[in-house]
Amino acid sequence: MKIKKTVNHGKIRWRVNDPHGTDGKRQRKLFETKEAAERYARQKNADREAFGIHFATIPPSERAALAYQLQRLRALGWSLAAAVDFVERHGKAPPSIRLGKLSEEFFAARLAAGVRPRYLRTLRASINRFSINRREKVISEITPAEIQEYISRNGWAPSTMRSYLVDVRTFFAFAVKRKYLPENPALAVDLPRLDEKSPGIVTPDQAKRLLNACLDAAPDILPVVALSLFGGIRRAEAERIEWAEIGAEFIEIKAEKAKTRRRRLVPISAQLRAWLDCSRAIGGKLPAVNYADKFKRALEKSKLRAEWPQNGLRHSFASYHYAKHRNENETAALMGNSPQMVFAHYRELVRPAEAEAFFEMIPPSDALARAKAARAALHRRIVPPRAVKITAEAVAAAFDGGRLELPRREAVAALRARCGCSVCGAYAALSPKGRFHSHLRELEGVLSWQPFPLVSAERENRFIPFPATPKPENLLALKS
């Protein structure tokens, strides 16, 4: 450092030129005496020799804060180096990403992971609902309070709130896994509590009514209903099973068709065998075709649609099977479930006498005849009578018997006013290829009605008059 005598505002001062002042910038300081200037220079040089230039350039206020924080670290048993290492590993600022971009990555990752298409559609609908008015928002700005407001403001039932919250948790867990967030904000929102409800089942009488309705209204779905009601197979699995996968003793549920993605064999009971043989005889469809619509038709036929419980077929099998055999392990093995769940949900729902009545149901002897009658009724085409009919008289009246020439739009309006037909029907009747094209003439967009059929130009060009056969007495004259 250089110390130089100078005049400042008419007074003699001693100036110190410090090339490494505060914040590393060049700095000049003035002192009233040479001793004060030399003392300052000695202190700065000593700091640089002991701690380096960087420490000497730290402002005094920051030095005090640094000393205080070092004291706190020592009280906690940490060194400054250990604290910096911990922050470097765990406290790195996540990259900024918007919610819309994250959702695109999320769905692409789910699709690549091979999730079921049905689950992917449900998840996409849920996350898209959450992303409304948030797609351009940075995900680090979304707080637990905002998620709580989204869950509770729509007036959803507790079960619906719980389902949507689980989807949001899954979504932000993906962001944490990709290092876009340090923690999942949705985990700070409590899941709504649900009252325990017994699974809905059907009585033996209701099951019999449904089976009869299938025979009389929707015979195609009988194998799927039998697999769920008497085999405990999930609906989605039963719809995808093929006849080739049903053997003499077991039904093979392949891994790609099972919910748990694990292959399993379901034993075929005598009752299930009887219903499967009946379903095959009447031509039941496996895999199922339009099962949902046909099942609704059967419920309407049996008058059970209003009171039908969700997953009633599978739940009924579990309840009746456990009531009869009292073995949760056997019931769980048939259903592809856990014994704990079977014992917790299906115990003590029905009495053993009801279970006996349930497993005594067999196909009726007239099942084949009823299924044939049902298919004949379904394939019988019923054509309703036309409310209005466009006739040649109506079209002629629209043109006042041929005395009016009308643009096509006005002709359509006149025909509709005459017979009350639709716009499409009027345009079809007045088109060049319509039913009355032989009576209609169009010139520069104006239509006119001709009482007698016209001969088209194509037909006129193709017409060649055939010569009359000469009389015998004129043959001699012709030869000459």
MARRO-952145 format. One record per residue (C-alpha): residue number from 1; residue in three letters; x, y, z. Coordinates in nm, 2 decimals, always signed. Example, Ala and Ser with C-alpha at 12.3 -4.5 7.8 and 13.67 -1.06 7.14 Angstrom:
BEGIN
{1,'ALA',{+1.23,-0.45,+0.78}}
{2,'SER',{+1.37,-0.11,+0.71}}
This chain:
BEGIN
{1,'MET',{+0.00,+0.00,+0.00}}
{2,'LYS',{+0.12,+0.35,-0.08}}
{3,'ILE',{+0.09,+0.64,+0.17}}
{4,'LYS',{+0.09,+0.99,+0.02}}
{5,'LYS',{+0.06,+1.33,+0.17}}
{6,'THR',{-0.22,+1.54,+0.01}}
{7,'VAL',{-0.44,+1.85,+0.06}}
{8,'ASN',{-0.81,+1.79,+0.10}}
{9,'HIS',{-1.05,+2.09,+0.15}}
{10,'GLY',{-0.75,+2.31,+0.24}}
{11,'LYS',{-0.62,+2.07,+0.51}}
{12,'ILE',{-0.32,+1.84,+0.50}}
{13,'ARG',{-0.42,+1.47,+0.49}}
{14,'TRP',{-0.25,+1.13,+0.45}}
{15,'ARG',{-0.40,+0.92,+0.18}}
{16,'VAL',{-0.37,+0.53,+0.17}}
{17,'ASN',{-0.43,+0.37,-0.17}}
{18,'ASP',{-0.56,+0.01,-0.11}}
{19,'PRO',{-0.58,-0.19,-0.43}}
{20,'HIS',{-0.79,-0.46,-0.25}}
{21,'GLY',{-1.05,-0.27,-0.06}}
{22,'THR',{-1.41,-0.38,+0.04}}
{23,'ASP',{-1.57,-0.62,-0.21}}
{24,'GLY',{-1.23,-0.64,-0.39}}
{25,'LYS',{-1.25,-0.30,-0.54}}
{26,'ARG',{-0.97,-0.03,-0.53}}
{27,'GLN',{-1.02,+0.20,-0.23}}
{28,'ARG',{-0.87,+0.53,-0.10}}
{29,'LYS',{-0.88,+0.63,+0.26}}
{30,'LEU',{-0.78,+0.96,+0.42}}
{31,'PHE',{-0.63,+1.00,+0.77}}
{32,'GLU',{-0.54,+1.32,+0.97}}
{33,'THR',{-0.20,+1.18,+1.08}}
{34,'LYS',{+0.07,+0.98,+0.92}}
{35,'GLU',{+0.08,+0.74,+1.22}}
{36,'ALA',{-0.30,+0.65,+1.17}}
{37,'ALA',{-0.24,+0.59,+0.80}}
{38,'GLU',{+0.06,+0.36,+0.87}}
{39,'ARG',{-0.13,+0.17,+1.14}}
{40,'TYR',{-0.42,+0.10,+0.90}}
{41,'ALA',{-0.18,-0.02,+0.63}}
{42,'ARG',{+0.00,-0.25,+0.87}}
{43,'GLN',{-0.34,-0.41,+0.99}}
{44,'LYS',{-0.45,-0.47,+0.63}}
{45,'ASN',{-0.12,-0.62,+0.53}}
{46,'ALA',{-0.13,-0.85,+0.84}}
{47,'ASP',{-0.49,-0.97,+0.75}}
{48,'ARG',{-0.38,-1.05,+0.40}}
{49,'GLU',{-0.08,-1.25,+0.52}}
{50,'ALA',{-0.28,-1.44,+0.77}}
{51,'PHE',{-0.61,-1.50,+0.59}}
{52,'GLY',{-0.55,-1.40,+0.23}}
{53,'ILE',{-0.68,-1.12,+0.01}}
{54,'HIS',{-1.04,-1.26,+0.01}}
{55,'PHE',{-1.08,-1.23,+0.38}}
{56,'ALA',{-0.94,-0.88,+0.39}}
{57,'THR',{-1.19,-0.76,+0.13}}
{58,'ILE',{-1.50,-0.88,+0.34}}
{59,'PRO',{-1.68,-0.58,+0.49}}
{60,'PRO',{-1.67,-0.55,+0.87}}
{61,'SER',{-2.05,-0.61,+0.90}}
{62,'GLU',{-2.03,-0.94,+0.72}}
{63,'ARG',{-1.73,-1.04,+0.93}}
{64,'ALA',{-1.94,-1.00,+1.24}}
{65,'ALA',{-2.22,-1.21,+1.09}}
{66,'LEU',{-1.97,-1.48,+0.99}}
{67,'ALA',{-1.83,-1.49,+1.34}}
{68,'TYR',{-2.18,-1.53,+1.49}}
{69,'GLN',{-2.27,-1.81,+1.25}}
{70,'LEU',{-1.95,-1.99,+1.32}}
{71,'GLN',{-2.03,-1.97,+1.69}}
{72,'ARG',{-2.37,-2.13,+1.63}}
{73,'LEU',{-2.21,-2.41,+1.43}}
{74,'ARG',{-1.97,-2.48,+1.71}}
{75,'ALA',{-2.25,-2.50,+1.96}}
{76,'LEU',{-2.43,-2.75,+1.74}}
{77,'GLY',{-2.12,-2.96,+1.70}}
{78,'TRP',{-2.07,-2.88,+1.33}}
{79,'SER',{-1.77,-2.74,+1.15}}
{80,'LEU',{-1.81,-2.49,+0.86}}
{81,'ALA',{-1.68,-2.74,+0.61}}
{82,'ALA',{-1.93,-3.01,+0.72}}
{83,'ALA',{-2.22,-2.76,+0.70}}
{84,'VAL',{-2.12,-2.66,+0.35}}
{85,'ASP',{-2.10,-3.02,+0.24}}
{86,'PHE',{-2.44,-3.10,+0.38}}
{87,'VAL',{-2.60,-2.80,+0.20}}
{88,'GLU',{-2.43,-2.90,-0.12}}
{89,'ARG',{-2.57,-3.25,-0.11}}
{90,'HIS',{-2.92,-3.18,+0.02}}
{91,'GLY',{-3.00,-2.81,-0.02}}
{92,'LYS',{-2.93,-2.75,-0.39}}
{93,'ALA',{-3.19,-2.53,-0.54}}
{94,'PRO',{-3.41,-2.74,-0.77}}
{95,'PRO',{-3.45,-2.64,-1.14}}
{96,'SER',{-3.75,-2.43,-1.23}}
{97,'ILE',{-4.02,-2.61,-1.42}}
{98,'ARG',{-4.38,-2.53,-1.49}}
{99,'LEU',{-4.67,-2.75,-1.41}}
{100,'GLY',{-4.77,-2.80,-1.77}}
{101,'LYS',{-4.42,-2.92,-1.86}}
{102,'LEU',{-4.41,-3.15,-1.56}}
{103,'SER',{-4.75,-3.31,-1.65}}
{104,'GLU',{-4.62,-3.39,-2.00}}
{105,'GLU',{-4.31,-3.56,-1.85}}
{106,'PHE',{-4.53,-3.74,-1.59}}
{107,'PHE',{-4.77,-3.89,-1.85}}
{108,'ALA',{-4.48,-3.99,-2.08}}
{109,'ALA',{-4.31,-4.16,-1.79}}
{110,'ARG',{-4.63,-4.34,-1.69}}
{111,'LEU',{-4.69,-4.46,-2.05}}
{112,'ALA',{-4.33,-4.58,-2.08}}
{113,'ALA',{-4.37,-4.77,-1.75}}
{114,'GLY',{-4.65,-4.97,-1.90}}
{115,'VAL',{-4.94,-4.88,-1.67}}
{116,'ARG',{-5.29,-4.99,-1.77}}
{117,'PRO',{-5.46,-4.77,-2.03}}
{118,'ARG',{-5.77,-4.74,-1.81}}
{119,'TYR',{-5.56,-4.62,-1.51}}
{120,'LEU',{-5.37,-4.38,-1.73}}
{121,'ARG',{-5.70,-4.23,-1.86}}
{122,'THR',{-5.83,-4.18,-1.50}}
{123,'LEU',{-5.49,-4.03,-1.39}}
{124,'ARG',{-5.48,-3.80,-1.69}}
{125,'ALA',{-5.83,-3.67,-1.62}}
{126,'SER',{-5.75,-3.61,-1.25}}
{127,'ILE',{-5.42,-3.43,-1.31}}
{128,'ASN',{-5.57,-3.22,-1.60}}
{129,'ARG',{-5.84,-3.11,-1.36}}
{130,'PHE',{-5.57,-3.00,-1.11}}
{131,'SER',{-5.38,-2.82,-1.38}}
{132,'ILE',{-5.66,-2.59,-1.47}}
{133,'ASN',{-5.53,-2.23,-1.44}}
{134,'ARG',{-5.20,-2.36,-1.31}}
{135,'ARG',{-5.02,-2.49,-1.62}}
{136,'GLU',{-4.79,-2.19,-1.64}}
{137,'LYS',{-4.72,-2.18,-1.27}}
{138,'VAL',{-4.38,-2.29,-1.14}}
{139,'ILE',{-4.42,-2.60,-0.93}}
{140,'SER',{-4.21,-2.47,-0.64}}
{141,'GLU',{-4.47,-2.20,-0.59}}
{142,'ILE',{-4.76,-2.45,-0.53}}
{143,'THR',{-4.82,-2.47,-0.15}}
{144,'PRO',{-5.00,-2.73,+0.06}}
{145,'ALA',{-5.26,-2.46,+0.13}}
{146,'GLU',{-5.34,-2.44,-0.24}}
{147,'ILE',{-5.37,-2.81,-0.27}}
{148,'GLN',{-5.60,-2.82,+0.03}}
{149,'GLU',{-5.82,-2.55,-0.12}}
{150,'TYR',{-5.84,-2.75,-0.45}}
{151,'ILE',{-5.94,-3.07,-0.27}}
{152,'SER',{-6.20,-2.91,-0.04}}
{153,'ARG',{-6.36,-2.63,-0.25}}
{154,'ASN',{-6.55,-2.84,-0.50}}
{155,'GLY',{-6.80,-3.00,-0.26}}
{156,'TRP',{-6.68,-3.35,-0.34}}
{157,'ALA',{-6.76,-3.65,-0.12}}
{158,'PRO',{-6.48,-3.76,+0.11}}
{159,'SER',{-6.40,-4.07,-0.10}}
{160,'THR',{-6.37,-3.84,-0.41}}
{161,'MET',{-6.15,-3.60,-0.22}}
{162,'ARG',{-5.93,-3.88,-0.11}}
{163,'SER',{-5.89,-4.02,-0.46}}
{164,'TYR',{-5.80,-3.68,-0.61}}
{165,'LEU',{-5.55,-3.61,-0.33}}
{166,'VAL',{-5.38,-3.95,-0.39}}
{167,'ASP',{-5.34,-3.86,-0.76}}
{168,'VAL',{-5.19,-3.52,-0.67}}
{169,'ARG',{-4.95,-3.69,-0.43}}
{170,'THR',{-4.84,-3.93,-0.70}}
{171,'PHE',{-4.79,-3.64,-0.93}}
{172,'PHE',{-4.56,-3.44,-0.70}}
{173,'ALA',{-4.38,-3.76,-0.59}}
{174,'PHE',{-4.27,-3.78,-0.95}}
{175,'ALA',{-4.14,-3.43,-0.93}}
{176,'VAL',{-3.94,-3.51,-0.62}}
{177,'LYS',{-3.80,-3.82,-0.79}}
{178,'ARG',{-3.69,-3.61,-1.08}}
{179,'LYS',{-3.52,-3.36,-0.84}}
{180,'TYR',{-3.76,-3.08,-0.94}}
{181,'LEU',{-3.87,-3.04,-0.57}}
{182,'PRO',{-3.70,-3.10,-0.24}}
{183,'GLU',{-4.02,-3.24,-0.09}}
{184,'ASN',{-4.37,-3.34,-0.17}}
{185,'PRO',{-4.61,-3.05,-0.08}}
{186,'ALA',{-4.92,-3.28,-0.11}}
{187,'LEU',{-4.80,-3.49,+0.18}}
{188,'ALA',{-4.87,-3.20,+0.41}}
{189,'VAL',{-5.24,-3.23,+0.33}}
{190,'ASP',{-5.42,-3.49,+0.54}}
{191,'LEU',{-5.62,-3.76,+0.36}}
{192,'PRO',{-5.99,-3.73,+0.44}}
{193,'ARG',{-6.12,-4.00,+0.67}}
{194,'LEU',{-6.38,-4.24,+0.54}}
{195,'ASP',{-6.65,-4.43,+0.73}}
{196,'GLU',{-6.61,-4.81,+0.69}}
{197,'LYS',{-6.88,-4.95,+0.46}}
{198,'SER',{-6.96,-5.31,+0.40}}
{199,'PRO',{-6.92,-5.42,+0.03}}
{200,'GLY',{-7.25,-5.43,-0.15}}
{201,'ILE',{-7.38,-5.77,-0.24}}
{202,'VAL',{-7.69,-5.92,-0.40}}
{203,'THR',{-7.93,-6.17,-0.26}}
{204,'PRO',{-7.98,-6.51,-0.42}}
{205,'ASP',{-8.31,-6.39,-0.55}}
{206,'GLN',{-8.16,-6.09,-0.71}}
{207,'ALA',{-7.88,-6.30,-0.87}}
{208,'LYS',{-8.14,-6.53,-1.02}}
{209,'ARG',{-8.33,-6.24,-1.16}}
{210,'LEU',{-8.01,-6.10,-1.32}}
{211,'LEU',{-7.92,-6.44,-1.48}}
{212,'ASN',{-8.27,-6.47,-1.62}}
{213,'ALA',{-8.25,-6.12,-1.76}}
{214,'CYS',{-7.92,-6.21,-1.93}}
{215,'LEU',{-8.08,-6.50,-2.10}}
{216,'ASP',{-8.39,-6.30,-2.21}}
{217,'ALA',{-8.22,-5.97,-2.30}}
{218,'ALA',{-7.84,-6.00,-2.33}}
{219,'PRO',{-7.72,-6.36,-2.38}}
{220,'ASP',{-7.38,-6.24,-2.50}}
{221,'ILE',{-7.26,-6.13,-2.15}}
{222,'LEU',{-7.36,-6.45,-1.97}}
{223,'PRO',{-7.01,-6.59,-1.95}}
{224,'VAL',{-6.87,-6.27,-1.80}}
{225,'VAL',{-7.14,-6.26,-1.54}}
{226,'ALA',{-7.09,-6.62,-1.46}}
{227,'LEU',{-6.71,-6.58,-1.42}}
{228,'SER',{-6.76,-6.29,-1.18}}
{229,'LEU',{-7.06,-6.42,-0.99}}
{230,'PHE',{-6.95,-6.78,-0.95}}
{231,'GLY',{-6.58,-6.75,-0.99}}
{232,'GLY',{-6.50,-6.43,-0.81}}
{233,'ILE',{-6.30,-6.30,-1.11}}
{234,'ARG',{-6.26,-5.92,-1.15}}
{235,'ARG',{-6.48,-5.76,-1.41}}
{236,'ALA',{-6.19,-5.63,-1.61}}
{237,'GLU',{-6.02,-5.97,-1.61}}
{238,'ALA',{-6.34,-6.15,-1.70}}
{239,'GLU',{-6.40,-5.93,-2.00}}
{240,'ARG',{-6.06,-6.01,-2.14}}
{241,'ILE',{-6.06,-6.39,-2.09}}
{242,'GLU',{-6.09,-6.60,-2.41}}
{243,'TRP',{-6.26,-6.93,-2.44}}
{244,'ALA',{-5.93,-7.10,-2.51}}
{245,'GLU',{-5.81,-7.00,-2.16}}
{246,'ILE',{-6.09,-7.19,-1.99}}
{247,'GLY',{-5.98,-7.55,-1.95}}
{248,'ALA',{-6.14,-7.86,-1.80}}
{249,'GLU',{-6.04,-7.79,-1.44}}
{250,'PHE',{-5.89,-7.44,-1.43}}
{251,'ILE',{-5.93,-7.09,-1.58}}
{252,'GLU',{-5.60,-6.94,-1.67}}
{253,'ILE',{-5.57,-6.56,-1.60}}
{254,'LYS',{-5.26,-6.45,-1.77}}
{255,'ALA',{-5.03,-6.19,-1.62}}
{256,'GLU',{-5.11,-5.92,-1.89}}
{257,'LYS',{-5.48,-5.96,-1.81}}
{258,'ALA',{-5.46,-5.97,-1.43}}
{259,'LYS',{-5.48,-5.66,-1.21}}
{260,'THR',{-5.18,-5.78,-1.00}}
{261,'ARG',{-4.98,-5.86,-1.32}}
{262,'ARG',{-4.93,-6.21,-1.19}}
{263,'ARG',{-5.06,-6.53,-1.36}}
{264,'ARG',{-5.30,-6.74,-1.16}}
{265,'LEU',{-5.52,-7.04,-1.21}}
{266,'VAL',{-5.88,-7.03,-1.08}}
{267,'PRO',{-6.04,-7.37,-1.01}}
{268,'ILE',{-6.37,-7.44,-1.19}}
{269,'SER',{-6.64,-7.55,-0.95}}
{270,'ALA',{-6.93,-7.77,-1.06}}
{271,'GLN',{-7.17,-7.48,-1.06}}
{272,'LEU',{-6.93,-7.25,-1.26}}
{273,'ARG',{-6.88,-7.54,-1.51}}
{274,'ALA',{-7.25,-7.57,-1.56}}
{275,'TRP',{-7.29,-7.20,-1.63}}
{276,'LEU',{-6.99,-7.19,-1.86}}
{277,'ASP',{-7.11,-7.48,-2.06}}
{278,'CYS',{-7.45,-7.31,-2.09}}
{279,'SER',{-7.28,-6.98,-2.20}}
{280,'ARG',{-7.08,-7.16,-2.46}}
{281,'ALA',{-7.39,-7.34,-2.59}}
{282,'ILE',{-7.59,-7.02,-2.63}}
{283,'GLY',{-7.29,-6.85,-2.80}}
{284,'GLY',{-7.18,-6.62,-2.52}}
{285,'LYS',{-6.90,-6.38,-2.62}}
{286,'LEU',{-6.55,-6.40,-2.49}}
{287,'PRO',{-6.37,-6.16,-2.49}}
{288,'ALA',{-6.67,-5.95,-2.41}}
{289,'VAL',{-6.81,-5.70,-2.67}}
{290,'ASN',{-6.99,-5.39,-2.54}}
{291,'TYR',{-7.03,-5.55,-2.20}}
{292,'ALA',{-7.12,-5.23,-2.02}}
{293,'ASP',{-7.42,-5.14,-2.24}}
{294,'LYS',{-7.55,-5.50,-2.24}}
{295,'PHE',{-7.51,-5.53,-1.87}}
{296,'LYS',{-7.72,-5.22,-1.82}}
{297,'ARG',{-7.98,-5.37,-2.05}}
{298,'ALA',{-7.99,-5.68,-1.83}}
{299,'LEU',{-8.02,-5.47,-1.51}}
{300,'GLU',{-8.31,-5.28,-1.67}}
{301,'LYS',{-8.48,-5.60,-1.76}}
{302,'SER',{-8.44,-5.74,-1.41}}
{303,'LYS',{-8.54,-5.40,-1.25}}
{304,'LEU',{-8.22,-5.39,-1.05}}
{305,'ARG',{-8.03,-5.10,-1.20}}
{306,'ALA',{-8.14,-4.85,-0.93}}
{307,'GLU',{-8.03,-5.06,-0.64}}
{308,'TRP',{-7.73,-5.24,-0.80}}
{309,'PRO',{-7.42,-5.22,-0.58}}
{310,'GLN',{-7.07,-5.14,-0.73}}
{311,'ASN',{-6.88,-5.46,-0.80}}
{312,'GLY',{-7.18,-5.65,-0.68}}
{313,'LEU',{-7.09,-5.98,-0.86}}
{314,'ARG',{-6.74,-6.02,-0.72}}
{315,'HIS',{-6.84,-5.90,-0.37}}
{316,'SER',{-7.13,-6.14,-0.36}}
{317,'PHE',{-6.90,-6.44,-0.46}}
{318,'ALA',{-6.65,-6.35,-0.18}}
{319,'SER',{-6.92,-6.31,+0.08}}
{320,'TYR',{-7.11,-6.63,+0.00}}
{321,'HIS',{-6.79,-6.84,-0.05}}
{322,'TYR',{-6.64,-6.73,+0.28}}
{323,'ALA',{-6.98,-6.79,+0.46}}
{324,'LYS',{-6.99,-7.15,+0.32}}
{325,'HIS',{-6.62,-7.26,+0.36}}
{326,'ARG',{-6.50,-7.03,+0.65}}
{327,'ASN',{-6.16,-7.02,+0.50}}
{328,'GLU',{-6.02,-6.68,+0.40}}
{329,'ASN',{-5.71,-6.83,+0.25}}
{330,'GLU',{-5.91,-7.04,+0.00}}
{331,'THR',{-6.14,-6.74,-0.09}}
{332,'ALA',{-5.84,-6.51,-0.13}}
{333,'ALA',{-5.66,-6.76,-0.36}}
{334,'LEU',{-5.96,-6.78,-0.58}}
{335,'MET',{-6.00,-6.40,-0.60}}
{336,'GLY',{-5.64,-6.31,-0.64}}
{337,'ASN',{-5.65,-6.11,-0.31}}
{338,'SER',{-5.50,-6.11,+0.04}}
{339,'PRO',{-5.65,-6.32,+0.32}}
{340,'GLN',{-5.64,-6.01,+0.55}}
{341,'MET',{-5.86,-5.82,+0.31}}
{342,'VAL',{-6.11,-6.11,+0.27}}
{343,'PHE',{-6.13,-6.15,+0.65}}
{344,'ALA',{-6.17,-5.78,+0.71}}
{345,'HIS',{-6.44,-5.71,+0.45}}
{346,'TYR',{-6.64,-6.02,+0.38}}
{347,'ARG',{-6.67,-6.18,+0.72}}
{348,'GLU',{-7.02,-6.21,+0.87}}
{349,'LEU',{-7.21,-6.05,+0.58}}
{350,'VAL',{-7.44,-6.34,+0.50}}
{351,'ARG',{-7.57,-6.65,+0.67}}
{352,'PRO',{-7.46,-7.01,+0.58}}
{353,'ALA',{-7.82,-7.09,+0.47}}
{354,'GLU',{-7.81,-6.80,+0.22}}
{355,'ALA',{-7.48,-6.93,+0.09}}
{356,'GLU',{-7.62,-7.27,+0.03}}
{357,'ALA',{-7.91,-7.12,-0.17}}
{358,'PHE',{-7.66,-6.91,-0.37}}
{359,'PHE',{-7.44,-7.20,-0.47}}
{360,'GLU',{-7.75,-7.42,-0.57}}
{361,'MET',{-7.84,-7.20,-0.87}}
{362,'ILE',{-7.79,-7.38,-1.20}}
{363,'PRO',{-7.89,-7.29,-1.56}}
{364,'PRO',{-8.25,-7.35,-1.66}}
{365,'SER',{-8.33,-7.62,-1.90}}
{366,'ASP',{-8.48,-7.38,-2.16}}
{367,'ALA',{-8.17,-7.15,-2.16}}
{368,'LEU',{-8.09,-7.22,-2.53}}
{369,'ALA',{-8.44,-7.15,-2.65}}
{370,'ARG',{-8.46,-6.83,-2.45}}
{371,'ALA',{-8.12,-6.71,-2.58}}
{372,'LYS',{-8.23,-6.77,-2.94}}
{373,'ALA',{-8.55,-6.58,-2.89}}
{374,'ALA',{-8.36,-6.29,-2.73}}
{375,'ARG',{-8.12,-6.27,-3.03}}
{376,'ALA',{-8.41,-6.29,-3.28}}
{377,'ALA',{-8.58,-6.00,-3.10}}
{378,'LEU',{-8.25,-5.80,-3.09}}
{379,'HIS',{-8.18,-5.85,-3.46}}
{380,'ARG',{-8.54,-5.78,-3.58}}
{381,'ARG',{-8.52,-5.45,-3.75}}
{382,'ILE',{-8.81,-5.21,-3.66}}
{383,'VAL',{-8.85,-4.93,-3.91}}
{384,'PRO',{-9.07,-4.65,-3.78}}
{385,'PRO',{-9.32,-4.50,-4.02}}
{386,'ARG',{-9.23,-4.17,-4.18}}
{387,'ALA',{-9.40,-3.88,-4.03}}
{388,'VAL',{-9.40,-3.70,-4.37}}
{389,'LYS',{-9.34,-3.81,-4.72}}
{390,'ILE',{-9.22,-3.60,-5.02}}
{391,'THR',{-9.43,-3.69,-5.32}}
{392,'ALA',{-9.42,-3.57,-5.68}}
{393,'GLU',{-9.75,-3.39,-5.62}}
{394,'ALA',{-9.59,-3.20,-5.33}}
{395,'VAL',{-9.29,-3.10,-5.54}}
{396,'ALA',{-9.51,-3.00,-5.83}}
{397,'ALA',{-9.73,-2.79,-5.60}}
{398,'ALA',{-9.42,-2.61,-5.47}}
{399,'PHE',{-9.35,-2.49,-5.82}}
{400,'ASP',{-9.72,-2.42,-5.88}}
{401,'GLY',{-9.76,-2.70,-6.13}}
{402,'GLY',{-9.46,-2.58,-6.33}}
{403,'ARG',{-9.55,-2.21,-6.36}}
{404,'LEU',{-9.28,-2.10,-6.11}}
{405,'GLU',{-8.91,-2.09,-6.15}}
{406,'LEU',{-8.73,-2.07,-5.81}}
{407,'PRO',{-8.37,-2.06,-5.69}}
{408,'ARG',{-8.27,-2.37,-5.50}}
{409,'ARG',{-8.30,-2.21,-5.16}}
{410,'GLU',{-8.64,-2.07,-5.23}}
{411,'ALA',{-8.75,-2.40,-5.37}}
{412,'VAL',{-8.64,-2.58,-5.06}}
{413,'ALA',{-8.84,-2.33,-4.84}}
{414,'ALA',{-9.15,-2.38,-5.06}}
{415,'LEU',{-9.12,-2.76,-5.04}}
{416,'ARG',{-9.08,-2.75,-4.66}}
{417,'ALA',{-9.38,-2.52,-4.63}}
{418,'ARG',{-9.59,-2.76,-4.85}}
{419,'CYS',{-9.52,-3.09,-4.68}}
{420,'GLY',{-9.33,-3.01,-4.35}}
{421,'CYS',{-9.02,-3.21,-4.44}}
{422,'SER',{-8.67,-3.14,-4.31}}
{423,'VAL',{-8.41,-2.92,-4.48}}
{424,'CYS',{-8.19,-3.22,-4.56}}
{425,'GLY',{-8.49,-3.40,-4.71}}
{426,'ALA',{-8.59,-3.11,-4.92}}
{427,'TYR',{-8.24,-3.06,-5.06}}
{428,'ALA',{-8.22,-3.44,-5.13}}
{429,'ALA',{-8.54,-3.43,-5.32}}
{430,'LEU',{-8.44,-3.13,-5.53}}
{431,'SER',{-8.08,-3.25,-5.60}}
{432,'PRO',{-7.97,-3.33,-5.96}}
{433,'LYS',{-7.94,-3.70,-5.85}}
{434,'GLY',{-8.26,-3.70,-5.64}}
{435,'ARG',{-8.58,-3.90,-5.70}}
{436,'PHE',{-8.74,-3.63,-5.91}}
{437,'HIS',{-8.44,-3.54,-6.13}}
{438,'SER',{-8.63,-3.64,-6.44}}
{439,'HIS',{-8.89,-3.37,-6.38}}
{440,'LEU',{-8.65,-3.09,-6.27}}
{441,'ARG',{-8.45,-2.86,-6.49}}
{442,'GLU',{-8.18,-2.63,-6.36}}
{443,'LEU',{-8.05,-2.33,-6.55}}
{444,'GLU',{-7.80,-2.09,-6.39}}
{445,'GLY',{-7.91,-2.19,-6.04}}
{446,'VAL',{-8.28,-2.16,-6.11}}
{447,'LEU',{-8.51,-2.47,-6.08}}
{448,'SER',{-8.82,-2.53,-6.28}}
{449,'TRP',{-9.07,-2.83,-6.27}}
{450,'GLN',{-9.16,-3.01,-6.59}}
{451,'PRO',{-9.48,-3.21,-6.58}}
{452,'PHE',{-9.35,-3.47,-6.82}}
{453,'PRO',{-9.02,-3.65,-6.77}}
{454,'LEU',{-8.72,-3.50,-6.94}}
{455,'VAL',{-8.47,-3.69,-7.16}}
{456,'SER',{-8.12,-3.61,-7.05}}
{457,'ALA',{-7.86,-3.50,-7.30}}
{458,'GLU',{-7.67,-3.82,-7.25}}
{459,'ARG',{-7.97,-4.03,-7.34}}
{460,'GLU',{-8.04,-3.81,-7.64}}
{461,'ASN',{-7.69,-3.85,-7.77}}
{462,'ARG',{-7.71,-4.23,-7.73}}
{463,'PHE',{-8.05,-4.26,-7.91}}
{464,'ILE',{-8.01,-4.41,-8.26}}
{465,'PRO',{-8.34,-4.45,-8.46}}
{466,'PHE',{-8.38,-4.81,-8.59}}
{467,'PRO',{-8.49,-4.82,-8.97}}
{468,'ALA',{-8.83,-4.96,-9.05}}
{469,'THR',{-8.84,-5.31,-9.21}}
{470,'PRO',{-8.92,-5.27,-9.59}}
{471,'LYS',{-9.23,-5.44,-9.72}}
{472,'PRO',{-9.18,-5.74,-9.96}}
{473,'GLU',{-9.33,-5.56,-10.26}}
{474,'ASN',{-9.07,-5.28,-10.23}}
{475,'LEU',{-8.77,-5.52,-10.21}}
{476,'LEU',{-8.73,-5.52,-10.59}}
{477,'ALA',{-8.74,-5.14,-10.61}}
{478,'LEU',{-8.47,-5.12,-10.34}}
{479,'LYS',{-8.25,-5.37,-10.52}}
{480,'SER',{-8.27,-5.16,-10.84}}
